[in-house]
Amino acid sequence: MATIVFVHGAWVTPSCWTKFRGFFEDKGIDCLTPPWPFLDRPIADLRSDPDPRLAQQTIRDLVDHHEQIIRTLPEPPILIGHSFGGLIVQLLLDRGLGRAGVAIDAGPPRGVLPRRRAIRSALPVLLTWRGWNQILTMSFKDFSSTFANGLPVGDRQAVYDQHIVPAPGRIYFQAAFGLGNAVNFKNPDRGPLLLVAGENDRTSTVSMVKAMYRRHSRSPAGTQLASFPGRSHWLIAEPGWDEVAQRLYDWMSSLRATHGK
């Protein structure tokens, strides 16, 4: 099976993929978990002294960064992205990169309107004074209520301390105004796409993921939807994450069986 390139989202580092990477490597699959630009340092350093260049990162910068990595590989990989990383995967597929892609609780491309609950989750960023030019930090309160509401309450502080790092506010303003996040929903040349939703997700709501599915289904390339009850935005690492990973593996295996991918 092809190499997997995991694309993490905002507020976290590649460490969010530890469980998934172990799952797929145990099945003999090579995995890459590249960090976003300026996030290739210890988490303690990222929190205490973030690189000021992080504030200027755009959606295009992030997609270009991952494209450069993908083009160094001997064959097209399977792309798996979570949250903002799920948006990046959709944009990479639209560029003709990757033999297939999985977008988990993904940020929406232009044309898919965020739902009221998702807007509420993004307000701490969008209401920050000059947030467009700021490096921002997710509070523990926001993490607990909108990001990891599926984690046991007693585990949330430890997970927050282990994973959460600053992120560029600019990419959220771009996404909110449809700048740099457009895809061709009818693109016949992209790889197959699996969209994954957590039904208790308050950041990328299940209705938003279903809206993405309806739009992407206009492409003949193939689009599927998987929804997991009782899961939050942190479904890649909360209890039951292995069920999600197994569903992805089964989908990837089906592609190989039917399309040689």
TORDRENLUM-471280 format. One record per residue: residue number from 1; x, y, z of N, C-alpha, C in turn. Coordinates in steps of 0.1 Angstrom, whole numbers, plus 5000, padded with zeros to 4 digits. Layout:
residues N
<pt NUM; <X; Y; Z>; <X; Y; Z>; <X; Y; Z>>;
...
END
This chain:
residues 261
<pt 1; <5009; 4988; 5000>; <5000; 5000; 5000>; <5009; 5012; 5000>>;
<pt 2; <5004; 5023; 4994>; <5012; 5035; 4993>; <5015; 5041; 5006>>;
<pt 3; <5026; 5049; 5006>; <5030; 5057; 5017>; <5018; 5067; 5021>>;
<pt 4; <5017; 5069; 5034>; <5007; 5079; 5039>; <5014; 5091; 5044>>;
<pt 5; <5009; 5103; 5039>; <5013; 5115; 5044>; <5002; 5121; 5053>>;
<pt 6; <5005; 5122; 5066>; <4995; 5128; 5075>; <4997; 5143; 5076>>;
<pt 7; <4986; 5150; 5075>; <4986; 5165; 5076>; <4979; 5170; 5088>>;
<pt 8; <4986; 5175; 5098>; <4979; 5179; 5110>; <4973; 5193; 5108>>;
<pt 9; <4964; 5197; 5118>; <4957; 5209; 5117>; <4963; 5220; 5125>>;
<pt 10; <4956; 5231; 5127>; <4960; 5242; 5135>; <4960; 5238; 5150>>;
<pt 11; <4968; 5245; 5158>; <4968; 5244; 5173>; <4976; 5231; 5177>>;
<pt 12; <4980; 5223; 5168>; <4987; 5210; 5172>; <4999; 5208; 5164>>;
<pt 13; <5006; 5198; 5167>; <5019; 5194; 5159>; <5017; 5180; 5154>>;
<pt 14; <5027; 5174; 5147>; <5025; 5160; 5143>; <5023; 5150; 5154>>;
<pt 15; <5026; 5154; 5166>; <5023; 5144; 5177>; <5009; 5140; 5178>>;
<pt 16; <5000; 5148; 5172>; <4985; 5144; 5173>; <4983; 5131; 5165>>;
<pt 17; <4992; 5127; 5157>; <4991; 5115; 5148>; <4997; 5103; 5154>>;
<pt 18; <5002; 5104; 5167>; <5010; 5092; 5172>; <5002; 5079; 5172>>;
<pt 19; <4990; 5079; 5176>; <4982; 5067; 5176>; <4979; 5062; 5162>>;
<pt 20; <4976; 5071; 5153>; <4973; 5067; 5139>; <4986; 5062; 5132>>;
<pt 21; <4996; 5069; 5135>; <5009; 5064; 5128>; <5013; 5050; 5133>>;
<pt 22; <5012; 5048; 5146>; <5015; 5035; 5151>; <5006; 5024; 5145>>;
<pt 23; <4993; 5027; 5144>; <4983; 5018; 5138>; <4987; 5014; 5124>>;
<pt 24; <4990; 5024; 5115>; <4993; 5021; 5101>; <5007; 5015; 5099>>;
<pt 25; <5016; 5019; 5107>; <5030; 5013; 5106>; <5030; 4998; 5111>>;
<pt 26; <5021; 4995; 5120>; <5020; 4981; 5124>; <5014; 4972; 5113>>;
<pt 27; <5008; 4979; 5103>; <5003; 4972; 5091>; <5013; 4972; 5080>>;
<pt 28; <5025; 4977; 5083>; <5036; 4977; 5073>; <5035; 4989; 5063>>;
<pt 29; <5028; 4999; 5066>; <5027; 5011; 5058>; <5036; 5022; 5062>>;
<pt 30; <5044; 5027; 5053>; <5053; 5038; 5056>; <5045; 5051; 5058>>;
<pt 31; <5048; 5058; 5068>; <5041; 5070; 5072>; <5050; 5082; 5074>>;
<pt 32; <5045; 5094; 5069>; <5052; 5106; 5071>; <5043; 5116; 5079>>;
<pt 33; <5048; 5123; 5089>; <5040; 5132; 5096>; <5048; 5146; 5097>>;
<pt 34; <5048; 5153; 5086>; <5056; 5165; 5085>; <5049; 5176; 5094>>;
<pt 35; <5057; 5185; 5100>; <5051; 5196; 5107>; <5049; 5208; 5097>>;
<pt 36; <5040; 5216; 5101>; <5038; 5229; 5094>; <5051; 5237; 5095>>;
<pt 37; <5053; 5247; 5086>; <5064; 5255; 5087>; <5065; 5262; 5101>>;
<pt 38; <5077; 5263; 5106>; <5080; 5270; 5119>; <5074; 5262; 5131>>;
<pt 39; <5070; 5250; 5129>; <5065; 5242; 5141>; <5073; 5230; 5143>>;
<pt 40; <5085; 5230; 5138>; <5094; 5218; 5139>; <5104; 5220; 5151>>;
<pt 41; <5098; 5223; 5163>; <5105; 5225; 5175>; <5098; 5219; 5187>>;
<pt 42; <5104; 5217; 5198>; <5097; 5211; 5210>; <5085; 5220; 5213>>;
<pt 43; <5074; 5213; 5218>; <5062; 5220; 5221>; <5064; 5231; 5232>>;
<pt 44; <5073; 5229; 5242>; <5075; 5239; 5252>; <5081; 5252; 5245>>;
<pt 45; <5090; 5250; 5235>; <5096; 5261; 5229>; <5086; 5268; 5220>>;
<pt 46; <5077; 5261; 5213>; <5067; 5267; 5205>; <5058; 5276; 5213>>;
<pt 47; <5055; 5271; 5225>; <5046; 5279; 5234>; <5053; 5292; 5239>>;
<pt 48; <5065; 5290; 5244>; <5072; 5301; 5251>; <5078; 5311; 5241>>;
<pt 49; <5082; 5307; 5229>; <5089; 5315; 5220>; <5085; 5312; 5205>>;
<pt 50; <5073; 5314; 5201>; <5069; 5310; 5187>; <5077; 5319; 5177>>;
<pt 51; <5080; 5312; 5166>; <5087; 5320; 5155>; <5078; 5331; 5150>>;
<pt 52; <5082; 5343; 5150>; <5073; 5354; 5145>; <5069; 5352; 5131>>;
<pt 53; <5076; 5345; 5123>; <5072; 5342; 5109>; <5059; 5334; 5108>>;
<pt 54; <5055; 5327; 5119>; <5043; 5320; 5119>; <5031; 5329; 5117>>;
<pt 55; <5032; 5341; 5121>; <5020; 5350; 5120>; <5017; 5353; 5105>>;
<pt 56; <5026; 5352; 5096>; <5024; 5355; 5082>; <5020; 5343; 5074>>;
<pt 57; <5019; 5332; 5080>; <5015; 5320; 5072>; <5001; 5321; 5066>>;
<pt 58; <5000; 5317; 5053>; <4987; 5317; 5046>; <4983; 5303; 5043>>;
<pt 59; <4971; 5301; 5039>; <4967; 5288; 5034>; <4975; 5283; 5023>>;
<pt 60; <4978; 5292; 5013>; <4986; 5288; 5002>; <5000; 5284; 5006>>;
<pt 61; <5006; 5291; 5016>; <5019; 5287; 5021>; <5019; 5272; 5026>>;
<pt 62; <5008; 5269; 5034>; <5007; 5256; 5039>; <5005; 5245; 5029>>;
<pt 63; <4997; 5248; 5019>; <4995; 5238; 5008>; <5008; 5237; 5000>>;
<pt 64; <5015; 5248; 4997>; <5027; 5247; 4989>; <5038; 5239; 4997>>;
<pt 65; <5038; 5241; 5010>; <5048; 5234; 5019>; <5046; 5219; 5017>>;
<pt 66; <5033; 5214; 5018>; <5031; 5200; 5017>; <5032; 5195; 5003>>;
<pt 67; <5029; 5203; 4993>; <5032; 5199; 4979>; <5047; 5196; 4977>>;
<pt 68; <5055; 5204; 4982>; <5070; 5202; 4981>; <5074; 5189; 4987>>;
<pt 69; <5068; 5185; 4998>; <5071; 5172; 5004>; <5066; 5161; 4996>>;
<pt 70; <5054; 5162; 4991>; <5048; 5151; 4983>; <5056; 5149; 4971>>;
<pt 71; <5061; 5159; 4964>; <5068; 5158; 4952>; <5082; 5151; 4953>>;
<pt 72; <5087; 5150; 4965>; <5099; 5143; 4967>; <5098; 5128; 4968>>;
<pt 73; <5085; 5123; 4969>; <5083; 5109; 4971>; <5083; 5102; 4958>>;
<pt 74; <5087; 5089; 4958>; <5088; 5082; 4945>; <5075; 5079; 4938>>;
<pt 75; <5064; 5079; 4946>; <5051; 5076; 4940>; <5041; 5084; 4948>>;
<pt 76; <5029; 5087; 4942>; <5019; 5095; 4949>; <5014; 5088; 4962>>;
<pt 77; <5014; 5095; 4973>; <5010; 5090; 4986>; <4995; 5091; 4988>>;
<pt 78; <4990; 5084; 4998>; <4976; 5087; 5003>; <4978; 5098; 5014>>;
<pt 79; <4969; 5108; 5013>; <4969; 5120; 5021>; <4958; 5118; 5032>>;
<pt 80; <4962; 5120; 5044>; <4952; 5120; 5055>; <4954; 5133; 5063>>;
<pt 81; <4943; 5141; 5064>; <4944; 5153; 5071>; <4933; 5155; 5081>>;
<pt 82; <4936; 5162; 5092>; <4926; 5164; 5103>; <4924; 5179; 5104>>;
<pt 83; <4911; 5183; 5106>; <4908; 5197; 5109>; <4913; 5206; 5098>>;
<pt 84; <4921; 5216; 5101>; <4926; 5224; 5090>; <4934; 5216; 5080>>;
<pt 85; <4941; 5205; 5085>; <4948; 5196; 5077>; <4939; 5189; 5067>>;
<pt 86; <4926; 5187; 5071>; <4916; 5182; 5061>; <4913; 5191; 5050>>;
<pt 87; <4913; 5204; 5053>; <4911; 5214; 5042>; <4924; 5213; 5033>>;
<pt 88; <4935; 5213; 5039>; <4948; 5212; 5031>; <4948; 5200; 5022>>;
<pt 89; <4943; 5189; 5027>; <4942; 5176; 5018>; <4933; 5179; 5006>>;
<pt 90; <4921; 5185; 5009>; <4912; 5188; 4997>; <4919; 5197; 4987>>;
<pt 91; <4927; 5207; 4991>; <4934; 5216; 4982>; <4945; 5208; 4975>>;
<pt 92; <4952; 5199; 4982>; <4962; 5192; 4975>; <4956; 5182; 4965>>;
<pt 93; <4946; 5175; 4968>; <4939; 5167; 4958>; <4935; 5175; 4946>>;
<pt 94; <4930; 5187; 4948>; <4925; 5195; 4937>; <4937; 5199; 4928>>;
<pt 95; <4949; 5199; 4933>; <4961; 5202; 4925>; <4966; 5189; 4918>>;
<pt 96; <4959; 5178; 4920>; <4963; 5166; 4913>; <4973; 5158; 4921>>;
<pt 97; <4975; 5161; 4934>; <4985; 5155; 4942>; <4979; 5144; 4951>>;
<pt 98; <4986; 5133; 4953>; <4981; 5122; 4961>; <4972; 5113; 4953>>;
<pt 99; <4973; 5100; 4955>; <4965; 5091; 4948>; <4951; 5090; 4954>>;
<pt 100; <4950; 5094; 4967>; <4937; 5094; 4974>; <4938; 5103; 4986>>;
<pt 101; <4927; 5107; 4992>; <4928; 5116; 5003>; <4917; 5113; 5013>>;
<pt 102; <4920; 5115; 5026>; <4910; 5114; 5037>; <4910; 5128; 5044>>;
<pt 103; <4898; 5134; 5045>; <4897; 5146; 5053>; <4888; 5144; 5065>>;
<pt 104; <4894; 5145; 5077>; <4888; 5141; 5089>; <4883; 5154; 5096>>;
<pt 105; <4870; 5156; 5099>; <4865; 5168; 5106>; <4872; 5180; 5099>>;
<pt 106; <4871; 5181; 5086>; <4878; 5191; 5079>; <4873; 5205; 5079>>;
<pt 107; <4882; 5214; 5078>; <4878; 5228; 5075>; <4872; 5228; 5061>>;
<pt 108; <4862; 5237; 5059>; <4854; 5237; 5047>; <4861; 5245; 5036>>;
<pt 109; <4861; 5241; 5023>; <4865; 5249; 5012>; <4855; 5260; 5010>>;
<pt 110; <4859; 5270; 5002>; <4849; 5280; 4998>; <4837; 5275; 4991>>;
<pt 111; <4826; 5280; 4995>; <4813; 5274; 4990>; <4805; 5266; 5000>>;
<pt 112; <4812; 5262; 5010>; <4805; 5254; 5021>; <4805; 5263; 5033>>;
<pt 113; <4793; 5268; 5037>; <4792; 5278; 5047>; <4793; 5271; 5061>>;
<pt 114; <4801; 5277; 5070>; <4801; 5272; 5084>; <4788; 5273; 5091>>;
<pt 115; <4785; 5263; 5099>; <4772; 5264; 5106>; <4774; 5272; 5119>>;
<pt 116; <4762; 5275; 5125>; <4762; 5285; 5137>; <4772; 5280; 5148>>;
<pt 117; <4771; 5267; 5151>; <4780; 5262; 5161>; <4794; 5263; 5158>>;
<pt 118; <4798; 5261; 5145>; <4812; 5262; 5141>; <4816; 5277; 5142>>;
<pt 119; <4807; 5286; 5138>; <4811; 5300; 5139>; <4814; 5304; 5154>>;
<pt 120; <4805; 5299; 5163>; <4808; 5302; 5177>; <4821; 5296; 5181>>;
<pt 121; <4825; 5285; 5176>; <4838; 5279; 5180>; <4850; 5288; 5175>>;
<pt 122; <4848; 5294; 5163>; <4859; 5302; 5158>; <4859; 5317; 5163>>;
<pt 123; <4849; 5321; 5170>; <4848; 5335; 5175>; <4860; 5340; 5182>>;
<pt 124; <4866; 5332; 5191>; <4878; 5336; 5199>; <4889; 5341; 5189>>;
<pt 125; <4890; 5335; 5178>; <4900; 5339; 5168>; <4895; 5351; 5160>>;
<pt 126; <4883; 5351; 5155>; <4878; 5361; 5146>; <4875; 5374; 5153>>;
<pt 127; <4874; 5374; 5166>; <4871; 5386; 5174>; <4884; 5392; 5180>>;
<pt 128; <4895; 5385; 5178>; <4908; 5390; 5183>; <4912; 5403; 5175>>;
<pt 129; <4916; 5413; 5183>; <4920; 5426; 5177>; <4932; 5423; 5168>>;
<pt 130; <4932; 5427; 5155>; <4943; 5425; 5146>; <4947; 5410; 5145>>;
<pt 131; <4937; 5401; 5147>; <4940; 5387; 5147>; <4946; 5382; 5134>>;
<pt 132; <4944; 5390; 5123>; <4949; 5386; 5110>; <4965; 5386; 5110>>;
<pt 133; <4971; 5394; 5119>; <4985; 5395; 5119>; <4991; 5389; 5132>>;
<pt 134; <4983; 5381; 5139>; <4987; 5376; 5152>; <4990; 5361; 5152>>;
<pt 135; <4999; 5357; 5162>; <5000; 5343; 5165>; <4991; 5341; 5177>>;
<pt 136; <4982; 5332; 5176>; <4972; 5330; 5186>; <4973; 5317; 5193>>;
<pt 137; <4967; 5316; 5205>; <4967; 5304; 5213>; <4953; 5300; 5217>>;
<pt 138; <4950; 5288; 5216>; <4937; 5283; 5220>; <4937; 5281; 5235>>;
<pt 139; <4927; 5286; 5242>; <4926; 5285; 5256>; <4922; 5271; 5260>>;
<pt 140; <4925; 5267; 5272>; <4920; 5254; 5277>; <4905; 5253; 5277>>;
<pt 141; <4898; 5264; 5280>; <4883; 5264; 5280>; <4878; 5261; 5266>>;
<pt 142; <4884; 5267; 5256>; <4879; 5264; 5242>; <4883; 5250; 5238>>;
<pt 143; <4895; 5246; 5242>; <4899; 5232; 5238>; <4889; 5222; 5244>>;
<pt 144; <4886; 5224; 5257>; <4877; 5215; 5264>; <4863; 5215; 5259>>;
<pt 145; <4858; 5227; 5255>; <4844; 5228; 5251>; <4841; 5226; 5236>>;
<pt 146; <4851; 5229; 5227>; <4848; 5228; 5213>; <4857; 5219; 5205>>;
<pt 147; <4868; 5215; 5211>; <4878; 5207; 5204>; <4879; 5193; 5209>>;
<pt 148; <4879; 5191; 5222>; <4880; 5178; 5227>; <4869; 5175; 5237>>;
<pt 149; <4857; 5179; 5234>; <4845; 5176; 5242>; <4842; 5161; 5243>>;
<pt 150; <4848; 5153; 5235>; <4846; 5138; 5236>; <4856; 5131; 5245>>;
<pt 151; <4866; 5139; 5250>; <4876; 5133; 5259>; <4870; 5132; 5273>>;
<pt 152; <4873; 5122; 5281>; <4869; 5122; 5296>; <4874; 5135; 5302>>;
<pt 153; <4866; 5141; 5310>; <4869; 5154; 5316>; <4883; 5154; 5323>>;
<pt 154; <4885; 5143; 5330>; <4898; 5143; 5338>; <4910; 5142; 5329>>;
<pt 155; <4909; 5139; 5316>; <4920; 5137; 5307>; <4923; 5150; 5300>>;
<pt 156; <4914; 5160; 5300>; <4916; 5171; 5290>; <4928; 5180; 5293>>;
<pt 157; <4930; 5183; 5306>; <4942; 5192; 5309>; <4955; 5185; 5304>>;
<pt 158; <4957; 5173; 5307>; <4969; 5166; 5303>; <4971; 5166; 5287>>;
<pt 159; <4960; 5163; 5280>; <4961; 5163; 5266>; <4963; 5177; 5260>>;
<pt 160; <4957; 5187; 5266>; <4959; 5201; 5263>; <4974; 5205; 5264>>;
<pt 161; <4980; 5201; 5276>; <4994; 5204; 5279>; <5003; 5197; 5269>>;
<pt 162; <4999; 5185; 5265>; <5008; 5177; 5256>; <5008; 5182; 5242>>;
<pt 163; <4997; 5187; 5237>; <4995; 5189; 5223>; <4993; 5204; 5218>>;
<pt 164; <4987; 5212; 5226>; <4982; 5225; 5220>; <4994; 5235; 5219>>;
<pt 165; <4995; 5241; 5207>; <5006; 5251; 5205>; <4999; 5263; 5197>>;
<pt 166; <5006; 5274; 5196>; <5001; 5286; 5189>; <4999; 5283; 5174>>;
<pt 167; <4990; 5291; 5168>; <4987; 5290; 5154>; <4985; 5304; 5148>>;
<pt 168; <4987; 5305; 5134>; <4985; 5318; 5128>; <4971; 5321; 5127>>;
<pt 169; <4967; 5333; 5131>; <4953; 5337; 5130>; <4949; 5339; 5116>>;
<pt 170; <4959; 5343; 5107>; <4956; 5347; 5093>; <4948; 5336; 5086>>;
<pt 171; <4951; 5324; 5088>; <4945; 5313; 5080>; <4930; 5312; 5083>>;
<pt 172; <4926; 5316; 5096>; <4912; 5315; 5099>; <4904; 5326; 5093>>;
<pt 173; <4910; 5338; 5092>; <4904; 5349; 5085>; <4903; 5346; 5070>>;
<pt 174; <4913; 5340; 5064>; <4912; 5337; 5050>; <4901; 5327; 5048>>;
<pt 175; <4900; 5317; 5056>; <4890; 5307; 5054>; <4876; 5313; 5056>>;
<pt 176; <4875; 5322; 5066>; <4862; 5328; 5068>; <4857; 5337; 5057>>;
<pt 177; <4866; 5343; 5049>; <4863; 5351; 5038>; <4865; 5345; 5025>>;
<pt 178; <4868; 5331; 5025>; <4869; 5324; 5012>; <4881; 5328; 5004>>;
<pt 179; <4892; 5331; 5011>; <4905; 5335; 5004>; <4915; 5324; 5005>>;
<pt 180; <4918; 5318; 4993>; <4928; 5307; 4993>; <4923; 5293; 4996>>;
<pt 181; <4910; 5292; 4997>; <4905; 5278; 5001>; <4895; 5273; 4991>>;
<pt 182; <4896; 5277; 4978>; <4886; 5273; 4968>; <4891; 5260; 4962>>;
<pt 183; <4882; 5251; 4959>; <4885; 5239; 4951>; <4875; 5238; 4940>>;
<pt 184; <4879; 5230; 4930>; <4869; 5227; 4919>; <4862; 5214; 4923>>;
<pt 185; <4850; 5216; 4928>; <4842; 5204; 4933>; <4839; 5194; 4922>>;
<pt 186; <4840; 5198; 4909>; <4837; 5189; 4898>; <4850; 5183; 4892>>;
<pt 187; <4861; 5185; 4898>; <4874; 5181; 4893>; <4874; 5166; 4890>>;
<pt 188; <4875; 5162; 4877>; <4875; 5148; 4874>; <4889; 5141; 4876>>;
<pt 189; <4899; 5149; 4879>; <4913; 5145; 4879>; <4919; 5143; 4893>>;
<pt 190; <4911; 5146; 4903>; <4916; 5144; 4917>; <4915; 5129; 4920>>;
<pt 191; <4922; 5126; 4931>; <4920; 5112; 4936>; <4907; 5110; 4944>>;
<pt 192; <4904; 5098; 4947>; <4892; 5095; 4955>; <4893; 5102; 4969>>;
<pt 193; <4882; 5105; 4974>; <4882; 5113; 4987>; <4872; 5106; 4997>>;
<pt 194; <4877; 5105; 5009>; <4868; 5100; 5020>; <4867; 5112; 5030>>;
<pt 195; <4855; 5116; 5033>; <4852; 5126; 5043>; <4847; 5120; 5055>>;
<pt 196; <4853; 5124; 5067>; <4850; 5117; 5080>; <4844; 5128; 5089>>;
<pt 197; <4833; 5125; 5096>; <4827; 5134; 5105>; <4825; 5128; 5119>>;
<pt 198; <4827; 5136; 5129>; <4824; 5132; 5142>; <4810; 5138; 5146>>;
<pt 199; <4801; 5131; 5150>; <4787; 5136; 5151>; <4785; 5146; 5163>>;
<pt 200; <4795; 5146; 5172>; <4795; 5156; 5183>; <4805; 5167; 5181>>;
<pt 201; <4810; 5168; 5169>; <4821; 5178; 5166>; <4814; 5192; 5166>>;
<pt 202; <4820; 5201; 5174>; <4815; 5214; 5175>; <4823; 5224; 5167>>;
<pt 203; <4834; 5219; 5160>; <4842; 5228; 5152>; <4840; 5226; 5138>>;
<pt 204; <4840; 5214; 5133>; <4836; 5210; 5119>; <4824; 5201; 5121>>;
<pt 205; <4812; 5207; 5121>; <4800; 5200; 5124>; <4797; 5189; 5114>>;
<pt 206; <4789; 5179; 5118>; <4785; 5169; 5109>; <4778; 5174; 5097>>;
<pt 207; <4770; 5184; 5099>; <4762; 5190; 5088>; <4772; 5197; 5078>>;
<pt 208; <4783; 5203; 5083>; <4792; 5209; 5074>; <4799; 5198; 5066>>;
<pt 209; <4803; 5187; 5072>; <4810; 5176; 5065>; <4801; 5170; 5054>>;
<pt 210; <4788; 5169; 5058>; <4778; 5164; 5048>; <4777; 5174; 5036>>;
<pt 211; <4778; 5187; 5039>; <4777; 5197; 5028>; <4789; 5195; 5019>>;
<pt 212; <4801; 5193; 5025>; <4813; 5191; 5017>; <4811; 5178; 5008>>;
<pt 213; <4805; 5168; 5014>; <4803; 5155; 5007>; <4794; 5158; 4994>>;
<pt 214; <4783; 5165; 4996>; <4774; 5168; 4985>; <4781; 5176; 4974>>;
<pt 215; <4790; 5185; 4978>; <4797; 5193; 4968>; <4807; 5184; 4961>>;
<pt 216; <4815; 5177; 4968>; <4826; 5169; 4962>; <4820; 5158; 4953>>;
<pt 217; <4808; 5154; 4956>; <4801; 5143; 4949>; <4798; 5146; 4935>>;
<pt 218; <4800; 5159; 4931>; <4798; 5163; 4917>; <4810; 5158; 4909>>;
<pt 219; <4821; 5154; 4915>; <4832; 5149; 4907>; <4830; 5134; 4905>>;
<pt 220; <4834; 5130; 4893>; <4834; 5115; 4890>; <4845; 5107; 4896>>;
<pt 221; <4854; 5114; 4903>; <4866; 5108; 4909>; <4862; 5099; 4921>>;
<pt 222; <4851; 5101; 4927>; <4847; 5092; 4938>; <4848; 5099; 4952>>;
<pt 223; <4837; 5100; 4959>; <4836; 5106; 4972>; <4828; 5097; 4981>>;
<pt 224; <4833; 5095; 4993>; <4825; 5087; 5003>; <4825; 5095; 5016>>;
<pt 225; <4815; 5091; 5024>; <4813; 5098; 5037>; <4813; 5087; 5048>>;
<pt 226; <4820; 5090; 5059>; <4819; 5081; 5071>; <4816; 5090; 5083>>;
<pt 227; <4806; 5086; 5091>; <4803; 5094; 5103>; <4803; 5085; 5115>>;
<pt 228; <4809; 5091; 5126>; <4811; 5083; 5138>; <4803; 5090; 5150>>;
<pt 229; <4793; 5082; 5155>; <4785; 5088; 5166>; <4793; 5090; 5179>>;
<pt 230; <4789; 5100; 5186>; <4795; 5103; 5199>; <4810; 5108; 5199>>;
<pt 231; <4814; 5112; 5187>; <4829; 5116; 5186>; <4829; 5131; 5184>>;
<pt 232; <4840; 5137; 5190>; <4843; 5151; 5190>; <4853; 5154; 5179>>;
<pt 233; <4857; 5167; 5179>; <4867; 5171; 5169>; <4881; 5163; 5171>>;
<pt 234; <4883; 5158; 5183>; <4895; 5151; 5186>; <4894; 5136; 5184>>;
<pt 235; <4886; 5132; 5174>; <4883; 5118; 5172>; <4895; 5110; 5168>>;
<pt 236; <4906; 5117; 5164>; <4918; 5110; 5160>; <4926; 5105; 5172>>;
<pt 237; <4923; 5109; 5184>; <4931; 5105; 5196>; <4922; 5103; 5208>>;
<pt 238; <4909; 5104; 5207>; <4901; 5102; 5219>; <4897; 5087; 5219>>;
<pt 239; <4890; 5082; 5230>; <4886; 5069; 5230>; <4878; 5065; 5218>>;
<pt 240; <4881; 5054; 5211>; <4875; 5049; 5199>; <4883; 5053; 5187>>;
<pt 241; <4894; 5060; 5188>; <4902; 5064; 5177>; <4906; 5052; 5168>>;
<pt 242; <4907; 5040; 5174>; <4911; 5029; 5166>; <4900; 5024; 5156>>;
<pt 243; <4888; 5026; 5160>; <4877; 5023; 5151>; <4877; 5033; 5138>>;
<pt 244; <4881; 5045; 5141>; <4882; 5055; 5130>; <4894; 5050; 5121>>;
<pt 245; <4905; 5047; 5127>; <4917; 5043; 5119>; <4914; 5030; 5111>>;
<pt 246; <4907; 5021; 5117>; <4903; 5009; 5110>; <4894; 5012; 5098>>;
<pt 247; <4885; 5021; 5099>; <4876; 5025; 5088>; <4884; 5031; 5077>>;
<pt 248; <4894; 5039; 5080>; <4903; 5044; 5070>; <4911; 5033; 5063>>;
<pt 249; <4916; 5024; 5070>; <4924; 5013; 5065>; <4915; 5005; 5055>>;
<pt 250; <4903; 5002; 5059>; <4894; 4994; 5051>; <4891; 5001; 5038>>;
<pt 251; <4889; 5014; 5039>; <4886; 5022; 5027>; <4898; 5022; 5017>>;
<pt 252; <4910; 5024; 5023>; <4922; 5024; 5015>; <4924; 5010; 5009>>;
<pt 253; <4921; 4999; 5016>; <4922; 4986; 5010>; <4912; 4984; 4999>>;
<pt 254; <4900; 4989; 5000>; <4890; 4988; 4990>; <4895; 4995; 4977>>;
<pt 255; <4901; 5006; 4978>; <4907; 5013; 4967>; <4917; 5005; 4960>>;
<pt 256; <4925; 4999; 4967>; <4936; 4990; 4962>; <4930; 4978; 4954>>;
<pt 257; <4919; 4973; 4960>; <4913; 4961; 4954>; <4905; 4964; 4941>>;
<pt 258; <4899; 4976; 4941>; <4890; 4979; 4930>; <4897; 4988; 4919>>;
<pt 259; <4907; 4996; 4923>; <4913; 5005; 4914>; <4929; 5004; 4913>>;
<pt 260; <4934; 4995; 4921>; <4949; 4993; 4921>; <4955; 5005; 4927>>;
<pt 261; <4948; 5012; 4936>; <4954; 5024; 4943>; <4958; 5021; 4957>>;
END
